[in-house]
Amino acid sequence: MPSLTDGGIRRILKQVEQTRKQETLVDGEGHGTGRFVLTIKPMPTRVTADWMAQQWRNKKRLKKKLGSYPSTSLAEAREVFKRDVATPIQKRRSIKIAGDTRPGTVGDLFDAYANHLKASDKSSWKEAKKGLNKIADLLGRHRPARDIEPDEVSDVIRPIFERGKKSMGRSRPQLHPFGL
């Protein structure tokens, strides 16, 4: 049964700010599904609050960060825990290898970017969509976007640079959240 509330979290945040002592708030009971916790830490200039999944394996506590409060709300953090962490724990898998289970293909990513350009009234949205469709075909339109490696993106962008279209290759860093 969930036990955390937004009001309770705000109250503890103020308390930690005054006492300068770390607090860990547990949501629910956690038997068999690990624990969903909010770790609130005083820092020199602020107080941080991080959503964590906790699991005991081989007599060691493992933790995995799920987000930060308030940018990730209580409801969102609970959903991420349930969707991405609770099932692997029930199957006796480590939370360290649990990942985002939402579908999201290369085609989805590129379509969302082209739609964002269109909604932002960017005149280049049609050209971007056309180019991204070609790239999606090269990378695999139906592949999960999280499986694309940086080298694969470099291999697609390199020919653009070699054709002398350096601004095309550089002007769209949002196309690939792969660190390039």
C-alpha positions in Angstrom: 0.0 0.0 0.0 1.5 3.4 -1.0 2.4 5.6 2.0 4.0 8.7 0.5 2.0 11.9 -0.3 3.1 15.1 -2.0 2.3 17.0 1.2 4.4 14.6 3.3 7.3 14.9 0.9 7.2 18.7 1.0 7.1 18.6 4.9 10.1 16.3 5.1 12.0 18.5 2.5 11.6 21.5 4.8 12.6 19.4 7.8 15.8 18.2 6.1 16.6 21.7 5.1 16.5 22.8 8.8 18.1 19.7 10.4 20.6 19.1 7.6 20.2 15.3 8.2 19.4 12.8 5.4 16.0 11.2 5.3 14.8 8.1 3.3 11.1 7.8 2.8 9.7 4.4 1.8 6.6 4.0 -0.3 4.7 0.8 0.2 5.9 -2.4 1.8 8.3 -3.7 -0.8 8.0 -7.4 -0.1 9.0 -9.4 -3.2 9.1 -6.3 -5.4 12.0 -4.4 -3.9 11.6 -1.0 -2.3 10.6 2.3 -3.9 12.2 5.1 -1.8 12.8 8.8 -1.9 16.2 9.8 -0.6 16.4 13.4 0.6 19.9 14.7 1.2 21.1 18.1 2.4 23.8 19.6 0.1 25.9 22.7 0.9 23.5 25.0 -1.0 20.3 23.0 -1.5 18.4 19.8 -0.7 18.2 17.1 -3.2 15.5 14.4 -3.5 16.0 11.3 -5.6 13.6 8.5 -6.4 15.4 5.2 -6.0 14.6 1.5 -6.4 16.2 -0.7 -3.8 16.8 -4.4 -3.8 18.8 -6.9 -1.7 20.9 -9.4 -3.6 23.5 -11.6 -2.1 23.3 -9.8 1.2 24.1 -6.5 -0.6 21.8 -3.5 -1.1 21.5 -2.4 -4.7 20.1 1.0 -5.7 19.0 2.4 -9.0 18.0 6.1 -9.5 14.6 6.5 -11.2 14.4 10.3 -11.2 14.5 13.4 -9.1 11.7 15.1 -7.1 10.0 17.5 -8.1 10.9 17.1 -11.8 9.6 13.5 -11.6 6.4 13.6 -9.7 5.4 10.9 -7.1 2.8 9.4 -9.6 5.4 9.3 -12.4 8.1 7.7 -10.2 5.6 5.1 -9.0 4.8 4.3 -12.6 8.5 4.0 -13.6 9.1 1.7 -10.6 6.1 -0.5 -11.4 6.8 -0.6 -15.2 10.6 -1.0 -15.2 11.8 -2.4 -11.9 9.1 -4.4 -10.0 8.8 -7.1 -12.6 12.5 -7.9 -12.9 12.8 -8.0 -9.1 9.9 -10.5 -9.0 11.7 -12.6 -11.5 14.8 -12.4 -9.3 16.8 -10.3 -11.7 19.1 -7.4 -10.7 17.7 -3.9 -10.9 21.1 -2.8 -12.3 20.1 -4.5 -15.7 16.5 -3.4 -15.6 15.7 -0.8 -18.2 13.0 1.3 -19.7 10.4 -1.1 -21.1 8.4 1.4 -23.1 8.4 0.9 -26.8 10.1 3.7 -28.8 11.5 3.0 -32.2 13.8 5.0 -34.4 10.8 5.9 -36.5 8.9 7.1 -33.4 11.8 9.2 -32.4 12.3 10.8 -35.8 8.6 11.4 -36.3 8.3 13.1 -32.9 11.2 15.4 -33.8 9.7 16.3 -37.2 6.3 16.9 -35.5 8.1 19.1 -33.0 9.6 21.2 -35.8 6.3 21.5 -37.5 4.5 22.5 -34.2 7.3 25.1 -33.7 6.6 26.6 -37.1 10.0 25.7 -38.4 10.1 25.9 -42.2 12.6 23.1 -42.4 10.3 20.5 -41.0 9.5 18.9 -44.4 13.2 18.7 -45.3 14.0 17.3 -41.9 11.3 14.7 -42.1 12.4 13.6 -45.6 16.1 13.3 -44.4 15.1 11.5 -41.2 13.0 9.0 -43.1 16.1 8.0 -45.1 18.1 7.7 -42.0 15.4 5.7 -40.3 15.5 3.3 -43.2 19.3 2.9 -42.8 19.2 2.4 -39.0 16.1 0.3 -39.0 12.8 2.2 -38.6 11.3 -0.4 -36.2 14.4 -0.9 -34.0 14.1 0.3 -30.5 15.8 3.7 -30.4 17.7 2.8 -27.2 19.5 0.0 -29.0 21.1 2.4 -31.5 24.9 2.7 -30.9 26.8 6.0 -31.4 29.0 4.4 -34.1 25.9 3.7 -36.1 24.8 7.3 -36.0 28.4 8.4 -36.9 28.3 6.1 -39.9 25.1 7.8 -41.1 26.3 11.4 -40.5 29.9 10.9 -41.9 28.7 10.8 -45.6 26.8 14.1 -45.1 30.0 15.7 -44.0 32.0 14.1 -46.8 29.5 15.6 -49.4 30.3 19.0 -48.0 27.0 19.4 -46.2 28.6 20.1 -42.8 25.9 22.4 -41.6 23.3 19.6 -42.1 25.3 17.3 -40.0 25.9 19.8 -37.2 22.7 21.8 -37.1 20.6 18.9 -35.7 22.2 17.7 -32.5 18.7 16.9 -31.1 18.3 14.2 -33.7 20.4 11.8 -31.8 20.4 11.7 -28.1 23.5 9.4 -28.3 26.1 11.9 -27.2 27.4 13.0 -30.6 
